[in-house]
């Protein structure tokens, strides 16, 4: 009799443990999926370039939630497939969450995507990146660059990527930031210049354009008016107010 009662109690305890584990898993995986939120994915090193995760049959978009408002982007998965794939991978793994835009050139561009901005040390902002690099995806032919511009870029180590149709930099372009040829990683910038800003001509051919703003231009104009201060190292102007990426969500249509 007592043996059977003990077996029943052991069975009940086992069921409680099983359902406890199930509830714990559901908190981070099932519940976010039900409510169309990103699941919490544990990723610690970001040392290896991601395998292909985007589907070429789908159109990709990004919803950037900031403390100033929401900005929506159409991503150019056909024009810069490897860089968009990386951007989607990092976004899905919460890489950008709670980071700050560390660089602001009023009426020109705003730059973010550096996890170094999560700490209190301002001197390392702008220097952070993943442990891997993504190559540029820029076709000079589709940008109709002059011979002089091509020769200049070639002398700096840049090269043209065939079999792609590149988008030129323009107002509200979403662009991968880099420190030289084929050094794309996690950082990106958004162009907030005037439509006819001649400074963009200098950037064309050097930077991979991965998307464009389709909503939230008013948010960017408000951000553009934030006063800036020179960085301690003198490398870039920093916004005097925190511009925080609260969430960066990828969705498809």
Rosetta blueprint (number, residue, H / E / L):
1 X L
2 X H
3 X H
4 X H
5 X H
6 X H
7 X H
8 X H
9 X H
10 X H
11 X H
12 X H
13 X H
14 X H
15 X H
16 X H
17 X H
18 X H
19 X H
20 X H
21 X H
22 X H
23 X H
24 X H
25 X H
26 X H
27 X H
28 X H
29 X L
30 X H
31 X H
32 X H
33 X H
34 X H
35 X L
36 X L
37 X L
38 X L
39 X L
40 X L
41 X L
42 X L
43 X L
44 X L
45 X L
46 X L
47 X L
48 X L
49 X L
50 X L
51 X L
52 X L
53 X L
54 X L
55 X L
56 X L
57 X L
58 X L
59 X L
60 X E
61 X E
62 X E
63 X E
64 X E
65 X E
66 X E
67 X L
68 X L
69 X E
70 X E
71 X E
72 X E
73 X E
74 X E
75 X E
76 X L
77 X L
78 X L
79 X L
80 X L
81 X H
82 X H
83 X H
84 X H
85 X H
86 X H
87 X H
88 X H
89 X H
90 X H
91 X H
92 X H
93 X L
94 X L
95 X L
96 X L
97 X L
98 X L
99 X L
100 X E
101 X L
102 X L
103 X E
104 X E
105 X E
106 X L
107 X L
108 X L
109 X E
110 X E
111 X E
112 X E
113 X L
114 X L
115 X H
116 X H
117 X H
118 X H
119 X L
120 X L
121 X L
122 X H
123 X H
124 X H
125 X L
126 X L
127 X L
128 X L
129 X L
130 X L
131 X L
132 X L
133 X L
134 X E
135 X L
136 X L
137 X L
138 X L
139 X L
140 X H
141 X H
142 X H
143 X H
144 X L
145 X L
146 X L
147 X H
148 X H
149 X H
150 X H
151 X H
152 X H
153 X H
154 X H
155 X H
156 X L
157 X L
158 X L
159 X L
160 X L
161 X L
162 X L
163 X L
164 X L
165 X L
166 X L
167 X L
168 X L
169 X L
170 X L
171 X L
172 X L
173 X E
174 X E
175 X E
176 X E
177 X L
178 X L
179 X L
180 X L
181 X L
182 X L
183 X L
184 X E
185 X L
186 X L
187 X L
188 X E
189 X E
190 X E
191 X E
192 X L
193 X L
194 X L
195 X L
196 X L
197 X L
198 X L
199 X H
200 X H
201 X H
202 X H
203 X H
204 X L
205 X L
206 X L
207 X L
208 X L
209 X E
210 X E
211 X E
212 X E
213 X E
214 X E
215 X E
216 X L
217 X H
218 X H
219 X H
220 X H
221 X H
222 X H
223 X H
224 X H
225 X L
226 X L
227 X L
228 X E
229 X E
230 X E
231 X L
232 X L
233 X L
234 X L
235 X L
236 X L
237 X E
238 X E
239 X E
240 X L
241 X L
242 X L
243 X L
244 X E
245 X E
246 X E
247 X E
248 X E
249 X E
250 X E
251 X E
252 X E
253 X L
